[in-house]
Amino acid sequence: MTAPRSRPVRRLLLVLVAVAVVVAVAALSLEFPRDRVTVGALIVGASLLVGALALPALILAGWRSSGE
């Protein structure tokens, strides 16, 4: 029997929501100088975060599909 594919998707969604909450709480609790935080810095930070989460997922998905 094969496992349903919705389960890994739910786990990934849960991890993404948890990371977003932790980042939001950290951003609100830490004091950042408002004049130093720019839109570009937020975009680069968000891009790095998405890349850090997506790259291992893509590598593992490719590795797993090549093994099947």
Number of C-alpha atoms within 10 A of each C-alpha: 3 4 7 8 8 9 10 11 11 11 11 14 12 12 13 14 12 12 14 13 12 12 13 11 11 11 11 10 9 8 8 10 7 7 6 8 10 9 9 9 11 11 11 11 12 12 12 12 14 12 12 11 15 12 11 11 13 11 10 12 12 11 11 10 8 8 7 5
